[in-house]
Amino acid sequence: MNHSLPLLFSFRRCPYAMRARMALILCRVQVKVLEISLKAKPAALVAANPRGTVPVLLMPDGSALCESLEIMLWASAQTADSTMKAQLRTNEAAALALIKRNDSDFKPWLDKYKYFDRHPEHSQQYYREQAGEFLTELEQSLLQTPWLLGDKPGLADIGIFPFVRQFAAVDSNWFATAPYPALRQWLERLLATPAFDACMYKYPESPEAENTEAQKDEAQNSKVQLLKLPD
Ligand SMILES: N[C@@H](CCC(=O)N[C@@H](CS)C(=O)NCC(=O)O)C(=O)O
């Protein structure tokens, strides 16, 4: 395995890891990937990011990017594809502001909607309505332009769609007829891309328990793969 490439600690279903992988894939920036178990995090991940969250991009020099958004921006800075770079960097300030709102306003309501039984103060429908305020805003934008901030998919689309996908999956029957037709179409368009296919590729999971550190390292290294890119 190539030791000069950064290593992405990833978790397939994590929406933050998903947006980091999508950006790397769209930018065709090659990295190694290790799929981790959140229940048994590799020591190297925790050493690089004491908060223990994924995604983390560990650089060959030992430095690390521990925020999905940093990884997305890094990918767009690294890419040799100038069209993609421009596409991702257009309206950057607006994109970052929208992603920030996704993470700080929408995501907490999404979690409550998804795990409403852990939050008995309100009904699931109440949480859905709260989350829906942000989605109504996205719907308004998507009635004006095919992508959130213009004619091409950009940082905001990639940064936000994994969370909308999660929202849609909580009650897919309800979502299918919800008052978000443009949002639905936008999500479907993104999910139908070869990039998303590659993004959801199933990497082997890092092993949970080995006897010695050396065995653990060896077992982990054997699970590392190159990032899956579409043909
Ligand atoms: N702000 C971070 C959030 C990442 C995050 O919260 N990831 C979750 C998984 S979806 C995680 O690693 N949680 C730690 C855990 O469950 O132990 C980012 O954007 O990368």
The ligand as an ORCA input file, in Angstrom:
! r2SCAN-3c Opt
* xyz 0 1
  N     -18.084     17.865     13.051
  C     -17.664     16.527     12.712
  C     -18.752     15.543     13.127
  C     -18.401     14.103     12.818
  C     -19.262     13.119     13.599
  O     -19.995     13.502     14.540
  N     -19.196     11.830     13.239
  C     -19.883     10.805     14.007
  C     -20.380      9.658     13.166
  S     -21.665     10.122     12.061
  C     -18.889     10.199     14.981
  O     -17.771      9.913     14.617
  N     -19.299     10.018     16.238
  C     -18.435      9.424     17.237
  C     -19.025      8.232     17.877
  O     -20.163      7.868     17.556
  O     -18.328      7.623     18.687
  C     -17.367     16.482     11.206
  O     -17.946     17.268     10.460
  O     -16.521     15.675     10.786
*
